[in-house]
């Protein structure tokens, strides 16, 4: 009898939570379903990771834990939107504290002199209903270069937790670190850096 009562209680709690928190948000795959306006990066649901060839053995992967950004979004003409993102290299995370300390130093990201890496979009070209190329100026270590991100729209809808309108994207891009003066340990470590980005944008109030 006790076992039945406990099982019944657990089932009732699960059903109650399900009523309060639906299993998933109502998400639209139509980019035009998102309202026009200003959106801000949700830092808790955004990741910027990088990969670099390590001695020819693997693609070593790390991430930056602190990212900020805003997007002025035009739902009727997404190619007329614009984007500004700031990545803080001091937040680098490689699951290796000693390596992170080295990477923050002068031979690598030199975070004291250059605390921010900045991307400012200059052009957006749609390549399909849910894809596009976002071209812009990328500034790292005080050097500005062109960077193109291949972007895929994931979905839009209302976050069931905070009721904010959300836009979700994935993006990938590459650049040569030597173009920004970061030539330490070439060619043992790869020159090409692959950026992989998963981002959620919340509509600003």
MDAnalysis code that builds the backbone (N, CA, C; Angstrom):
import MDAnalysis as mda
import numpy as np

u = mda.Universe.empty(615, n_residues=205, atom_resindex=np.repeat(np.arange(205), 3), trajectory=True)
u.add_TopologyAttr("name", ["N", "CA", "C"] * 205)
u.add_TopologyAttr("resid", np.arange(1, 206))
u.add_TopologyAttr("resname", ["UNK", "UNK", "UNK", "UNK", "UNK", "UNK", "UNK", "UNK", "UNK", "UNK", "UNK", "UNK", "UNK", "UNK", "UNK", "UNK", "UNK", "UNK", "UNK", "UNK", "UNK", "UNK", "UNK", "UNK", "UNK", "UNK", "UNK", "UNK", "UNK", "UNK", "UNK", "UNK", "UNK", "UNK", "UNK", "UNK", "UNK", "UNK", "UNK", "UNK", "UNK", "UNK", "UNK", "UNK", "UNK", "UNK", "UNK", "UNK", "UNK", "UNK", "UNK", "UNK", "UNK", "UNK", "UNK", "UNK", "UNK", "UNK", "UNK", "UNK", "UNK", "UNK", "UNK", "UNK", "UNK", "UNK", "UNK", "UNK", "UNK", "UNK", "UNK", "UNK", "UNK", "UNK", "UNK", "UNK", "UNK", "UNK", "UNK", "UNK", "UNK", "UNK", "UNK", "UNK", "UNK", "UNK", "UNK", "UNK", "UNK", "UNK", "UNK", "UNK", "UNK", "UNK", "UNK", "UNK", "UNK", "UNK", "UNK", "UNK", "UNK", "UNK", "UNK", "UNK", "UNK", "UNK", "UNK", "UNK", "UNK", "UNK", "UNK", "UNK", "UNK", "UNK", "UNK", "UNK", "UNK", "UNK", "UNK", "UNK", "UNK", "UNK", "UNK", "UNK", "UNK", "UNK", "UNK", "UNK", "UNK", "UNK", "UNK", "UNK", "UNK", "UNK", "UNK", "UNK", "UNK", "UNK", "UNK", "UNK", "UNK", "UNK", "UNK", "UNK", "UNK", "UNK", "UNK", "UNK", "UNK", "UNK", "UNK", "UNK", "UNK", "UNK", "UNK", "UNK", "UNK", "UNK", "UNK", "UNK", "UNK", "UNK", "UNK", "UNK", "UNK", "UNK", "UNK", "UNK", "UNK", "UNK", "UNK", "UNK", "UNK", "UNK", "UNK", "UNK", "UNK", "UNK", "UNK", "UNK", "UNK", "UNK", "UNK", "UNK", "UNK", "UNK", "UNK", "UNK", "UNK", "UNK", "UNK", "UNK", "UNK", "UNK", "UNK", "UNK", "UNK", "UNK", "UNK", "UNK", "UNK", "UNK", "UNK", "UNK", "UNK"])
u.atoms.positions = np.array([
    [0.831, -1.206, 0.000],
    [0.000, 0.000, 0.000],
    [0.867, 1.258, 0.000],
    [1.949, 1.219, 0.806],
    [2.851, 2.365, 0.871],
    [3.497, 2.599, -0.491],
    [3.912, 1.492, -1.149],
    [4.550, 1.630, -2.460],
    [3.595, 2.267, -3.454],
    [2.343, 1.853, -3.433],
    [1.346, 2.419, -4.335],
    [1.161, 3.914, -4.067],
    [1.133, 4.272, -2.798],
    [0.921, 5.676, -2.434],
    [2.074, 6.541, -2.901],
    [3.319, 6.047, -2.715],
    [4.494, 6.812, -3.150],
    [4.490, 6.955, -4.658],
    [4.204, 5.881, -5.379],
    [4.186, 5.933, -6.843],
    [3.117, 6.905, -7.328],
    [1.962, 6.867, -6.676],
    [0.881, 7.775, -7.057],
    [1.292, 9.224, -6.837],
    [2.008, 9.470, -5.728],
    [2.453, 10.833, -5.422],
    [3.461, 11.309, -6.450],
    [4.405, 10.443, -6.810],
    [5.410, 10.807, -7.804],
    [4.752, 11.123, -9.145],
    [3.790, 10.285, -9.535],
    [3.093, 10.507, -10.803],
    [2.334, 11.829, -10.780],
    [1.701, 12.112, -9.650],
    [0.959, 13.363, -9.534],
    [1.881, 14.569, -9.647],
    [3.072, 14.478, -9.042],
    [4.033, 15.578, -9.114],
    [4.521, 15.778, -10.548],
    [4.794, 14.675, -11.235],
    [5.249, 14.773, -12.623],
    [4.192, 15.433, -13.491],
    [2.937, 15.038, -13.289],
    [1.854, 15.623, -14.063],
    [1.691, 17.100, -13.752],
    [1.853, 17.458, -12.476],
    [1.715, 18.858, -12.082],
    [2.810, 19.708, -12.695],
    [4.055, 19.210, -12.666],
    [5.171, 19.945, -13.268],
    [4.952, 20.079, -14.763],
    [4.443, 19.029, -15.385],
    [4.182, 19.079, -16.819],
    [3.160, 20.122, -17.189],
    [2.185, 20.334, -16.295],
    [1.179, 21.357, -16.560],
    [1.754, 22.749, -16.418],
    [2.675, 22.918, -15.468],
    [3.274, 24.230, -15.228],
    [4.339, 24.538, -16.268],
    [5.153, 23.521, -16.596],
    [6.247, 23.689, -17.542],
    [6.026, 22.750, -18.726],
    [5.518, 23.253, -19.830],
    [5.297, 22.405, -21.008],
    [6.598, 21.728, -21.440],
    [6.457, 20.625, -22.174],
    [7.626, 19.837, -22.543],
    [8.585, 20.614, -23.435],
    [8.074, 21.543, -24.234],
    [8.953, 22.367, -25.053],
    [8.194, 23.605, -25.499],
    [8.957, 24.607, -25.910],
    [8.343, 25.847, -26.366],
    [7.738, 25.656, -27.756],
    [6.804, 26.522, -28.093],
    [6.255, 26.545, -29.443],
    [7.226, 27.332, -30.315],
    [7.905, 26.623, -31.197],
    [8.958, 27.231, -32.000],
    [8.545, 27.259, -33.463],
    [8.754, 28.419, -34.094],
    [8.476, 28.566, -35.516],
    [9.780, 28.509, -36.301],
    [9.739, 27.843, -37.440],
    [10.893, 27.790, -38.323],
    [10.838, 28.886, -39.390],
    [9.842, 29.746, -39.291],
    [9.689, 30.871, -40.211],
    [10.328, 32.104, -39.576],
    [11.414, 32.560, -40.165],
    [12.139, 33.681, -39.586],
    [11.293, 34.950, -39.538],
    [10.295, 35.057, -40.406],
    [9.441, 36.236, -40.415],
    [8.467, 36.252, -39.234],
    [8.410, 35.146, -38.490],
    [7.525, 35.096, -37.325],
    [8.082, 35.884, -36.145],
    [9.335, 36.247, -36.201],
    [9.956, 37.002, -35.109],
    [9.671, 38.485, -35.262],
    [9.245, 39.163, -34.216],
    [8.982, 40.597, -34.300],
    [10.236, 41.391, -34.635],
    [10.030, 42.480, -35.346],
    [11.092, 43.434, -35.659],
    [11.589, 44.081, -34.372],
    [12.881, 44.370, -34.290],
    [13.367, 45.136, -33.148],
    [14.749, 44.740, -32.672],
    [15.078, 45.201, -31.467],
    [16.395, 44.984, -30.873],
    [16.388, 43.708, -30.048],
    [17.417, 42.883, -30.262],
    [17.602, 41.641, -29.519],
    [18.989, 41.632, -28.887],
    [19.076, 41.015, -27.711],
    [20.356, 40.894, -27.013],
    [20.726, 39.434, -26.823],
    [22.016, 39.148, -26.901],
    [22.489, 37.783, -26.677],
    [22.125, 37.335, -25.265],
    [21.598, 36.131, -25.182],
    [21.378, 35.491, -23.888],
    [22.667, 34.751, -23.529],
    [23.481, 35.292, -22.615],
    [24.795, 34.695, -22.342],
    [24.719, 33.305, -21.728],
    [23.594, 32.978, -21.098],
    [23.450, 31.661, -20.482],
    [23.157, 30.570, -21.499],
    [22.772, 30.963, -22.706],
    [22.434, 29.975, -23.728],
    [23.157, 30.282, -25.035],
    [24.363, 30.813, -24.900],
    [25.203, 31.123, -26.048],
    [26.602, 30.579, -25.797],
    [27.191, 29.992, -26.811],
    [28.554, 29.482, -26.683],
    [29.377, 29.872, -27.902],
    [30.631, 30.227, -27.663],
    [31.599, 30.490, -28.723],
    [32.770, 29.552, -28.487],
    [32.908, 28.564, -29.343],
    [34.005, 27.616, -29.210],
    [34.977, 27.779, -30.369],
    [36.212, 27.340, -30.162],
    [37.212, 27.395, -31.225],
    [37.936, 26.056, -31.316],
    [38.431, 25.772, -32.510],
    [39.217, 24.567, -32.746],
    [40.488, 24.934, -33.481],
    [41.579, 24.277, -33.120],
    [42.859, 24.515, -33.768],
    [43.619, 23.195, -33.830],
    [44.299, 22.969, -34.950],
    [45.048, 21.727, -35.105],
    [46.182, 21.658, -34.087],
    [46.258, 20.544, -33.376],
    [47.268, 20.358, -32.332],
    [48.273, 19.302, -32.763],
    [49.415, 19.758, -33.292],
    [50.536, 18.899, -33.660],
    [50.162, 17.848, -34.702],
    [49.065, 18.069, -35.396],
    [48.621, 17.104, -36.382],
    [47.855, 15.929, -35.811],
    [47.649, 15.923, -34.486],
    [47.009, 14.782, -33.837],
    [45.510, 14.961, -33.618],
    [45.090, 16.201, -33.392],
    [43.686, 16.427, -33.048],
    [43.313, 17.874, -33.343],
    [42.036, 18.162, -33.206],
    [41.561, 19.545, -33.271],
    [41.234, 19.974, -31.842],
    [42.197, 20.653, -31.243],
    [42.040, 21.050, -29.848],
    [40.919, 22.082, -29.744],
    [40.078, 21.913, -28.740],
    [38.869, 22.729, -28.627],
    [38.818, 23.474, -27.301],
    [38.432, 24.733, -27.366],
    [38.208, 25.540, -26.167],
    [37.010, 26.444, -26.395],
    [36.705, 27.248, -25.407],
    [35.562, 28.153, -25.546],
    [35.818, 29.433, -24.767],
    [34.989, 30.434, -25.069],
    [35.006, 31.688, -24.322],
    [33.693, 31.768, -23.548],
    [33.792, 31.983, -22.251],
    [32.611, 31.917, -21.389],
    [31.850, 33.230, -21.296],
    [32.467, 34.334, -21.711],
    [31.782, 35.620, -21.608],
    [31.609, 36.234, -22.985],
    [30.351, 36.391, -23.378],
    [30.006, 36.933, -24.691],
    [28.847, 37.902, -24.519],
    [28.911, 39.022, -25.209],
    [27.826, 39.997, -25.211],
    [27.524, 40.373, -26.655],
    [26.317, 40.845, -26.903],
    [26.018, 41.277, -28.259],
    [24.592, 41.752, -28.426],
    [24.374, 42.533, -29.473],
    [23.041, 43.030, -29.809],
    [22.818, 42.862, -31.303],
    [21.551, 42.686, -31.661],
    [21.175, 42.561, -33.058],
    [19.921, 43.390, -33.314],
    [19.999, 44.272, -34.280],
    [18.817, 44.963, -34.776],
    [18.242, 44.107, -35.884],
    [17.099, 43.487, -35.608],
    [16.566, 42.460, -36.498],
    [15.396, 42.980, -37.321],
    [15.472, 42.742, -38.631],
    [14.408, 43.111, -39.555],
    [13.785, 41.820, -40.076],
    [12.611, 41.474, -39.561],
    [11.997, 40.205, -39.921],
    [11.539, 40.166, -41.371],
    [11.144, 41.302, -41.932],
    [10.695, 41.337, -43.321],
    [11.850, 41.252, -44.309],
    [13.010, 41.732, -43.895],
    [14.206, 41.687, -44.744],
    [15.404, 41.385, -43.844],
    [15.595, 40.122, -43.463],
    [16.682, 39.777, -42.534],
    [18.051, 40.245, -42.994],
    [18.233, 40.372, -44.307],
    [19.522, 40.830, -44.817],
    [19.800, 42.283, -44.467],
    [18.786, 43.009, -43.998],
    [18.984, 44.392, -43.575],
    [19.220, 44.503, -42.067],
    [19.321, 43.387, -41.404],
    [19.630, 43.387, -39.972],
    [21.103, 43.710, -39.772],
    [21.477, 44.000, -38.546],
    [22.895, 44.198, -38.237],
    [23.208, 43.645, -36.855],
    [24.480, 43.344, -36.646],
    [24.907, 42.580, -35.470],
    [26.214, 43.124, -34.929],
    [26.290, 43.223, -33.605],
    [27.532, 43.582, -32.926],
    [27.747, 42.617, -31.771],
    [28.933, 42.005, -31.733],
    [29.242, 41.011, -30.705],
    [30.591, 41.317, -30.083],
    [30.671, 41.149, -28.771],
    [31.928, 41.293, -28.038],
    [32.235, 39.977, -27.344],
    [33.447, 39.468, -27.569],
    [33.942, 38.280, -26.878],
    [35.091, 38.721, -25.980],
    [35.099, 38.223, -24.753],
    [36.134, 38.592, -23.795],
    [37.145, 37.447, -23.676],
    [38.336, 37.601, -24.301],
    [39.320, 36.522, -24.282],
    [39.760, 36.093, -22.879],
    [39.637, 36.989, -21.906],
    [40.013, 36.627, -20.540],
    [39.165, 35.469, -20.011],
    [38.000, 35.239, -20.633],
    [37.095, 34.182, -20.185],
    [37.385, 32.847, -20.858],
    [38.545, 32.706, -21.491],
    [38.876, 31.474, -22.198],
    [38.838, 30.282, -21.250],
    [38.299, 29.199, -21.768],
    [38.107, 27.993, -20.963],
    [38.549, 26.790, -21.789],
    [39.630, 26.133, -21.350],
    [40.145, 24.955, -22.050],
    [40.166, 23.727, -21.148],
    [39.590, 23.862, -19.955],
    [39.639, 22.786, -18.965],
    [41.072, 22.478, -18.550],
    [41.935, 23.496, -18.651],
    [43.347, 23.363, -18.294],
    [43.811, 24.710, -17.756],
    [43.756, 24.929, -16.450],
    [44.066, 26.246, -15.871],
    [45.442, 26.785, -16.252],
    [46.457, 25.915, -16.317],
    [47.799, 26.392, -16.674],
    [47.814, 26.899, -18.113],
    [47.189, 26.171, -19.021],
    [47.125, 26.610, -20.410],
    [46.347, 27.911, -20.529],
    [45.247, 28.026, -19.808],
    [44.449, 29.251, -19.857],
    [45.271, 30.456, -19.406],
    [46.094, 30.261, -18.373],
    [46.961, 31.342, -17.905],
    [47.928, 31.762, -18.998],
    [48.508, 30.783, -19.698],
    [49.434, 31.089, -20.791],
    [48.728, 31.817, -21.932],
    [47.523, 31.359, -22.275],
    [46.800, 31.949, -23.401],
    [46.360, 33.383, -23.131],
    [46.218, 33.729, -21.878],
    [45.871, 35.113, -21.534],
    [47.084, 36.041, -21.622],
    [48.271, 35.453, -21.753],
    [49.506, 36.226, -21.727],
    [49.821, 36.951, -23.027],
    [50.934, 37.669, -23.010],
    [51.299, 38.569, -24.108],
    [51.566, 37.851, -25.420],
    [52.009, 36.588, -25.378],
    [52.313, 35.882, -26.617],
    [51.068, 35.358, -27.324],
    [49.933, 35.413, -26.616],
    [48.717, 34.887, -27.203],
    [47.640, 35.980, -27.245],
    [46.667, 35.932, -26.352],
    [45.560, 36.896, -26.431],
    [45.869, 38.235, -25.770],
    [46.900, 38.306, -24.967],
    [47.339, 39.581, -24.390],
    [46.148, 40.359, -23.824],
    [45.433, 39.708, -22.902],
    [44.129, 40.221, -22.467],
    [44.212, 41.534, -21.694],
    [45.359, 41.842, -21.118],
    [45.482, 43.112, -20.398],
    [45.447, 44.284, -21.381],
    [46.179, 44.160, -22.480],
    [46.214, 45.242, -23.455],
    [45.002, 45.210, -24.396],
    [44.507, 43.995, -24.678],
    [43.386, 43.854, -25.613],
    [42.288, 42.995, -24.965],
    [41.475, 43.588, -24.129],
    [40.500, 42.813, -23.354],
    [39.281, 42.344, -24.130],
    [39.109, 42.848, -25.364],
    [37.906, 42.497, -26.107],
    [38.248, 42.106, -27.545],
    [37.521, 41.133, -28.063],
    [37.503, 40.835, -29.495],
    [36.119, 41.227, -29.992],
    [36.053, 41.939, -31.119],
    [34.802, 42.571, -31.545],
    [34.455, 42.152, -32.971],
    [33.183, 41.807, -33.174],
    [32.677, 41.549, -34.521],
    [31.546, 42.521, -34.811],
    [31.661, 43.227, -35.937],
    [30.634, 44.176, -36.374],
    [30.224, 43.812, -37.791],
    [28.957, 43.433, -37.971],
    [28.502, 43.024, -39.302],
    [28.457, 44.211, -40.249],
    [28.821, 43.947, -41.495],
    [28.775, 44.971, -42.540],
    [27.860, 44.585, -43.706],
    [27.557, 43.294, -43.797],
    [26.690, 42.834, -44.888],
    [26.134, 41.458, -44.553],
    [24.866, 41.236, -44.927],
    [24.242, 39.933, -44.753],
    [23.647, 39.507, -46.092],
    [24.034, 38.318, -46.536],
    [23.507, 37.762, -47.781],
    [22.739, 36.487, -47.461],
    [21.474, 36.432, -47.837],
    [20.694, 35.208, -47.645],
    [21.081, 34.181, -48.706],
    [21.292, 32.943, -48.264],
    [21.639, 31.871, -49.189],
    [20.542, 30.819, -49.275],
    [19.525, 30.957, -48.455],
    [18.414, 30.026, -48.440],
    [17.384, 30.499, -47.435],
    [16.257, 29.785, -47.310],
    [15.213, 30.211, -46.379],
    [15.693, 30.308, -44.930],
    [16.682, 29.470, -44.555],
    [17.138, 29.445, -43.175],
    [18.644, 29.620, -43.054],
    [19.299, 30.058, -44.122],
    [20.756, 30.199, -44.098],
    [21.180, 31.533, -44.683],
    [22.381, 31.945, -44.320],
    [22.926, 33.178, -44.848],
    [24.391, 33.320, -44.513],
    [25.021, 34.295, -45.114],
    [26.409, 34.643, -44.820],
    [26.425, 36.028, -44.188],
    [26.975, 36.096, -42.991],
    [27.113, 37.372, -42.294],
    [28.570, 37.796, -42.394],
    [28.801, 38.880, -43.115],
    [30.157, 39.382, -43.304],
    [30.367, 40.587, -42.397],
    [31.592, 40.714, -41.890],
    [31.830, 41.831, -40.999],
    [33.291, 42.064, -40.695],
    [33.514, 43.066, -39.863],
    [34.849, 43.412, -39.384],
    [35.088, 42.696, -38.053],
    [36.177, 41.954, -37.989],
    [36.552, 41.244, -36.774],
    [37.853, 41.835, -36.269],
    [37.828, 42.340, -35.043],
    [39.003, 42.977, -34.448],
    [39.515, 42.121, -33.305],
    [40.764, 41.694, -33.433],
    [41.429, 40.863, -32.425],
    [42.847, 41.367, -32.257],
    [43.289, 41.526, -31.035],
    [44.628, 42.041, -30.742],
    [44.868, 43.387, -31.418],
    [43.806, 44.178, -31.518],
    [43.914, 45.506, -32.096],
    [44.002, 45.535, -33.603],
    [43.855, 44.374, -34.265],
    [43.961, 44.285, -35.720],
    [42.589, 43.929, -36.288],
    [42.171, 44.670, -37.307],
    [40.862, 44.451, -37.912],
    [41.011, 43.719, -39.240],
    [40.228, 42.652, -39.387],
    [40.218, 41.877, -40.627],
    [38.773, 41.502, -40.974],
    [38.559, 41.112, -42.216],
    [37.242, 40.640, -42.635],
    [37.007, 39.220, -42.111],
    [35.762, 38.951, -41.730],
    [35.389, 37.620, -41.283],
    [33.981, 37.323, -41.787],
    [33.801, 36.131, -42.342],
    [32.490, 35.699, -42.819],
    [32.005, 34.526, -41.992],
    [30.780, 34.628, -41.520],
    [30.151, 33.559, -40.751],
    [29.038, 32.942, -41.585],
    [29.058, 31.621, -41.704],
    [27.953, 30.898, -42.327],
    [26.923, 30.604, -41.244],
    [25.749, 31.199, -41.387],
    [24.754, 31.207, -40.318],
    [23.526, 30.389, -40.714],
    [23.020, 29.628, -39.753],
    [21.787, 28.874, -39.940],
    [20.777, 29.303, -38.881],
    [19.600, 29.673, -39.323],
    [18.509, 30.026, -38.414],
    [17.939, 28.742, -37.825],
    [17.815, 28.687, -36.490],
    [17.325, 27.487, -35.810],
    [15.830, 27.579, -35.530],
    [15.380, 28.724, -35.031],
    [13.955, 28.873, -34.747],
    [13.676, 30.103, -33.924],
    [12.398, 30.458, -33.815],
    [11.983, 31.596, -33.007],
    [10.684, 31.253, -32.285],
    [10.492, 31.873, -31.152],
    [9.283, 31.634, -30.377],
    [9.381, 32.333, -29.038],
    [8.403, 32.089, -28.197],
    [8.370, 32.688, -26.869],
    [8.933, 31.704, -25.856],
    [9.925, 32.152, -25.109],
    [10.500, 31.316, -24.053],
    [9.437, 31.079, -22.984],
    [9.135, 29.820, -22.719],
    [8.050, 29.510, -21.791],
    [8.394, 29.864, -20.348],
    [9.710, 30.118, -20.080],
    [10.110, 30.432, -18.714],
    [9.977, 31.925, -18.406],
    [10.513, 32.779, -19.288],
    [10.495, 34.215, -19.008],
    [9.601, 35.007, -19.970],
    [8.958, 34.297, -20.915],
    [7.992, 34.897, -21.853],
    [8.632, 35.871, -22.832],
    [9.949, 35.804, -23.007],
    [10.608, 36.674, -23.969],
    [10.641, 36.011, -25.342],
    [10.579, 36.849, -26.373],
    [10.735, 36.360, -27.733],
    [12.201, 36.006, -27.954],
    [12.451, 34.853, -28.563],
    [13.809, 34.357, -28.743],
    [14.067, 34.072, -30.219],
    [15.276, 34.396, -30.649],
    [15.788, 34.004, -31.956],
    [17.008, 33.121, -31.733],
    [17.080, 31.984, -32.439],
    [18.217, 31.086, -32.268],
    [18.963, 30.854, -33.571],
    [20.305, 30.864, -33.493],
    [21.155, 30.690, -34.666],
    [22.348, 29.806, -34.345],
    [22.845, 29.128, -35.379],
    [24.159, 28.486, -35.352],
    [25.023, 29.172, -36.406],
    [26.332, 29.236, -36.142],
    [27.230, 29.871, -37.109],
    [28.600, 29.217, -37.048],
    [29.286, 29.263, -38.166],
    [30.653, 28.758, -38.229],
    [31.479, 29.682, -39.118],
    [32.722, 29.888, -38.742],
    [33.625, 30.727, -39.520],
    [35.060, 30.327, -39.265],
    [35.965, 30.755, -40.135],
    [37.384, 30.442, -39.977],
    [38.225, 31.693, -40.222],
    [39.380, 31.723, -39.571],
    [40.348, 32.777, -39.841],
    [41.743, 32.251, -39.526],
    [42.750, 32.906, -40.083],
    [44.145, 32.575, -39.791],
    [44.632, 33.449, -38.653],
    [45.090, 32.826, -37.594],
    [45.515, 33.596, -36.420],
    [46.720, 34.480, -36.725],
    [47.544, 34.060, -37.694],
    [48.714, 34.875, -38.030],
    [48.310, 36.217, -38.625],
    [47.109, 36.313, -39.198],
    [46.634, 37.590, -39.732],
    [46.447, 38.622, -38.629],
    [46.369, 38.159, -37.401],
    [46.192, 39.059, -36.256],
    [47.458, 39.140, -35.405],
    [48.559, 38.695, -35.974],
    [49.826, 38.771, -35.267],
    [50.044, 37.663, -34.261],
    [49.170, 36.674, -34.215],
    [49.308, 35.570, -33.272],
    [50.004, 34.411, -33.990],
    [51.326, 34.477, -34.046],
    [52.105, 33.492, -34.803],
    [52.907, 32.553, -33.916],
    [52.679, 32.614, -32.630],
    [53.422, 31.768, -31.695],
    [53.211, 30.282, -32.011],
    [54.329, 29.527, -32.044],
    [54.343, 28.069, -32.240],
    [53.837, 27.613, -33.605],
    [53.889, 28.495, -34.598],
    [53.666, 28.057, -35.971],
    [54.934, 27.401, -36.495],
    [54.864, 26.312, -37.262],
    [53.650, 25.630, -37.726],
    [53.247, 24.433, -36.853],
    [53.861, 24.271, -35.690],
    [53.500, 23.117, -34.856],
    [52.020, 23.117, -34.515],
    [51.522, 24.294, -34.157],
    [50.093, 24.452, -33.937],
    [49.483, 25.099, -35.171],
    [48.286, 24.685, -35.504],
    [47.667, 25.146, -36.737],
    [47.480, 26.651, -36.795],
    [47.475, 27.158, -38.019],
    [47.237, 28.580, -38.236],
    [45.745, 28.870, -38.321],
    [44.998, 27.961, -38.941],
    [43.564, 28.178, -39.113],
    [42.817, 27.922, -37.813],
    [41.958, 28.864, -37.454],
    [41.100, 28.746, -36.281],
    [39.661, 28.611, -36.768],
    [38.981, 27.601, -36.278],
    [37.580, 27.393, -36.617],
    [36.724, 27.880, -35.448],
    [35.803, 28.781, -35.730],
    [34.859, 29.272, -34.723],
    [33.516, 28.585, -34.927],
    [32.953, 28.088, -33.847],
    [31.613, 27.510, -33.883],
    [30.767, 28.210, -32.830],
    [29.628, 28.712, -33.246],
    [28.812, 29.569, -32.379],
    [27.386, 29.039, -32.323],
    [26.868, 28.955, -31.118],
    [25.448, 28.669, -30.902],
    [24.902, 29.837, -30.082],
    [23.894, 30.504, -30.585],
    [23.458, 31.745, -29.937],
    [21.944, 31.842, -29.853],
    [21.487, 32.290, -28.696],
    [20.098, 32.678, -28.516],
    [20.059, 34.173, -28.245],
    [19.140, 34.849, -28.908],
    [18.941, 36.283, -28.726],
    [17.555, 36.508, -28.140],
    [17.498, 37.277, -27.043],
    [16.236, 37.650, -26.427],
    [15.845, 39.053, -26.884],
    [14.572, 39.217, -27.197],
    [14.120, 40.557, -27.570],
    [14.251, 41.494, -26.376],
    [14.853, 42.648, -26.609],
    [15.055, 43.619, -25.541],
    [13.730, 44.265, -25.170],
    [13.543, 44.516, -23.883],
    [12.317, 45.168, -23.412],
    [12.308, 46.644, -23.766],
])
